[in-house]
Amino acid sequence: MNTLEQLKSIPILKDLSVSDFNSLSEIVVSKTYLAGEEIFYEKEQAKGFFALISGKVKIYKLAFTGKEHILHIFGPGEIFAEVAVFFEQEYPANAMALEDSIVLFFPRVEFKRLLGQSPDLGLHLMGLFSLRLREMVAKVEALSLKEVPARLASHLLFFREMNKKNEFTLEISKHQLASLLGTIPETLSRVMKKFKEKEILYLKRNRIILKDIETLQQIALGKKKI
C-alpha cells in the first residue's frame, strides 16, 4: 500500500478532494514501529500528529509510583496526538505500539500550511476534535460517577457498536482493559465472572458473546446492580 492509499484508508479523510490527498501525500512520512516500541514520550516536543494504518497503539501516562494508566487504545484508521497541529507544545502523554504497526506522521508546520490552502482539511480536523472531546467527557464521567460494573457494561456496549454484532474478540489484554476502566485486573475478573454467572455474557479466553443486551444497558446506566 503506497502513501496515497494509506491516506485514503483513514475514515475521517475519506471526503477530501483528489488535490487534498495529493498535497497530504507530499508531506506525510510513513513509519514502522515494532511491538513495545515507543512512538513518543510525555513532555517530548510535539512536532506533529499521527494516523494509524495498521496495528494497535496505546496512549498512557505513568504515575510517580510507576503505575501505568491507559488513556486510549487506537486501532487502524484512527488519528492521535492531533492537538499538536495548532499548539507548539509538549505531548501530554506517552504513545507505544502494542503490536507491529505502520503509522503516518503529519509534520505540524507543513500541515498548518496546507490548512491555509484547504478549508476542508480544517473542517475535518475540527470534527475530530469534537469527537475526541465527547470521548473524554464520557470517560471522566464513567471514572468519577460509575462503579466498575457500569464502566465495563458501557465499554462492552461500545465494542458491540463498533463491531456491529453481539459477538467479538477482545483485542486487548484484560490488564489493559482494566487500566482503561480505571480499575485493577483482579476487580475486572470478578465483575466479568459475575456477568458470566448471570448469563449476561459468554466468555472464553478473549472471545465474548453478549447474551443479555437489555440488562447490560441497565447496568451501564446505573439502573441495575449485580
C-alpha positions in Angstrom: 0.0 0.0 0.0 1.6 3.3 -1.1 1.2 6.6 0.9 -1.8 7.8 -1.1 -3.6 4.5 -0.5 -2.8 4.7 3.2 -4.2 8.2 3.4 -7.4 7.1 1.8 -7.8 4.3 4.3 -8.3 6.9 7.1 -12.1 7.3 7.6 -12.1 11.0 8.7 -10.3 12.0 5.5 -12.5 10.0 3.1 -14.3 13.0 1.7 -11.2 15.0 0.8 -10.6 16.1 -2.8 -8.0 14.4 -5.0 -6.0 17.6 -4.8 -6.0 17.5 -0.9 -5.0 13.8 -0.9 -2.1 14.6 -3.3 -1.0 17.5 -1.2 -1.1 15.4 2.0 0.9 12.6 0.4 3.7 15.0 -0.3 4.2 15.9 3.4 3.4 12.7 5.4 6.1 10.2 6.4 5.3 6.5 6.8 6.9 4.9 9.8 7.0 1.4 11.1 7.1 0.6 14.9 7.7 -2.8 16.5 5.5 -4.1 19.3 6.6 -2.4 22.5 8.4 0.4 20.7 7.7 4.0 21.9 6.3 6.4 19.3 6.7 9.5 21.5 7.2 10.3 25.2 5.3 12.6 27.6 6.8 16.1 27.6 8.6 15.5 24.3 8.3 18.4 22.0 5.2 17.8 19.7 6.3 18.2 16.1 3.2 16.7 14.5 0.4 14.2 14.8 -0.1 10.6 13.6 -2.6 8.3 11.8 -2.5 4.5 12.5 -2.6 2.5 9.3 -2.2 -1.0 10.8 -1.5 -2.4 14.3 -2.5 -1.0 17.6 -1.2 1.9 19.7 -1.8 2.8 23.4 -1.7 6.3 24.9 -0.8 6.2 28.5 0.6 8.0 31.5 2.9 6.8 34.3 2.3 7.8 37.9 5.2 8.7 40.2 4.9 5.1 41.6 5.5 3.7 38.1 1.8 2.6 37.8 0.6 2.8 34.2 -2.8 4.3 33.3 -4.0 3.7 29.8 -5.9 6.7 28.4 -6.8 5.3 25.0 -6.1 2.4 22.6 -6.2 3.3 18.9 -6.8 0.9 16.0 -6.3 1.2 12.2 -7.7 4.3 10.6 -7.6 6.4 13.8 -5.7 9.7 14.3 -3.9 10.6 17.5 -1.9 13.4 19.1 -3.8 15.8 16.8 -3.6 18.6 19.3 0.0 19.2 18.1 -1.4 20.7 14.9 -2.3 24.0 16.5 -0.1 24.3 19.6 3.6 24.2 19.7 3.8 22.3 22.9 4.8 19.0 24.5 2.9 15.7 24.1 0.7 15.3 27.2 1.2 11.5 27.4 3.2 8.6 26.1 2.4 6.5 23.0 3.6 2.9 22.4 2.9 0.4 19.7 1.1 -2.6 21.2 1.9 -4.7 18.1 3.9 -4.2 15.0 2.3 -1.0 13.5 2.5 1.2 10.5 2.0 4.9 11.2 1.7 8.1 9.1 3.4 11.1 10.6 2.0 14.6 9.7 4.6 17.3 10.4 2.9 20.2 12.2 4.4 23.1 10.2 3.7 21.6 6.8 0.2 20.6 7.8 -0.7 24.0 9.0 0.5 25.4 5.7 -1.9 23.1 3.9 -4.8 24.1 6.3 -4.4 27.6 5.0 -4.9 26.4 1.4 -7.8 24.0 2.1 -10.7 24.8 4.4 -11.9 21.2 4.1 -8.9 19.9 5.9 -9.7 22.2 8.8 -13.3 21.2 9.0 -12.4 17.5 9.1 -9.9 18.2 11.9 -12.5 20.2 13.9 -14.9 17.3 13.6 -12.2 15.0 15.0 -11.6 17.4 17.9 -15.3 17.4 18.7 -15.5 13.6 18.7 -12.4 13.4 21.0 -13.9 15.9 23.4 -17.1 13.8 23.7 -15.0 10.7 24.4 -13.0 12.4 27.1 -16.1 13.8 28.8 -17.7 10.3 28.7 -14.5 8.8 30.2 -14.3 11.3 33.0 -18.0 10.8 33.8 -17.5 7.0 33.8 -14.4 7.1 36.1 -15.9 9.6 38.5 -19.5 8.6 38.7 -19.9 4.9 37.7 -18.9 1.8 39.5 -16.7 -0.8 37.8 -19.7 -3.0 36.6 -21.3 0.1 34.9 -17.9 1.1 33.3 -17.4 -2.5 32.0 -21.0 -2.7 30.7 -20.6 0.7 28.9 -17.4 -0.5 27.3 -18.8 -3.8 26.2 -21.7 -2.0 24.6 -19.2 0.3 22.8 -17.4 -2.8 21.5 -20.8 -4.1 20.3 -21.5 -0.9 18.4 -18.0 -0.8 16.8 -18.3 -4.5 15.7 -22.0 -4.2 14.7 -22.7 -7.5 16.4 -23.0 -9.2 19.8 -20.0 -11.5 19.3 -16.5 -10.1 19.1 -12.9 -10.8 20.1 -11.4 -8.6 22.9 -8.2 -7.5 21.1 -6.5 -6.1 24.2 -5.4 -7.9 27.3 -7.5 -7.9 30.4 -4.8 -6.0 32.2 -5.0 -3.2 29.5 -8.8 -3.2 29.7 -8.6 -2.9 33.5 -6.3 0.1 33.1 -8.7 1.7 30.6 -11.6 1.3 33.0 -9.6 2.7 35.9 -9.5 -0.5 38.0 -7.3 -3.4 38.7 -7.2 -6.8 36.8 -8.5 -8.7 39.9 -11.6 -6.5 40.2 -12.2 -6.7 36.5 -12.0 -10.5 36.6 -14.5 -10.7 39.5 -17.0 -8.5 37.6 -16.5 -10.5 34.4 -17.2 -13.7 36.4 -20.5 -12.2 37.8 -21.6 -11.2 34.3 -20.9 -14.7 33.1 -22.7 -16.3 36.1 -25.8 -14.2 35.5 -25.7 -15.1 31.8 -25.2 -11.6 30.7 -22.3 -12.7 28.5 -20.4 -15.8 27.5 -16.6 -15.6 27.8 -14.0 -18.0 26.6 -10.5 -16.6 26.5 -10.8 -13.4 24.6 -14.0 -14.3 22.8 -17.1 -12.5 24.1 -20.7 -13.1 23.3 -23.2 -10.6 24.7 -26.3 -12.6 25.7 -28.5 -10.1 27.6 -28.2 -6.6 26.0 -31.1 -5.1 28.0 -29.6 -6.0 31.3 -26.2 -4.8 30.1 -27.8 -1.4 29.2 -29.4 -1.1 32.6 -26.1 -1.8 34.3 -24.3 0.8 32.1 -26.9 3.4 33.1 -26.6 2.5 36.8 -30.3 1.3 36.9 -29.3 -2.2 37.9 -26.7 -3.7 40.2 -25.0 -7.1 40.1 
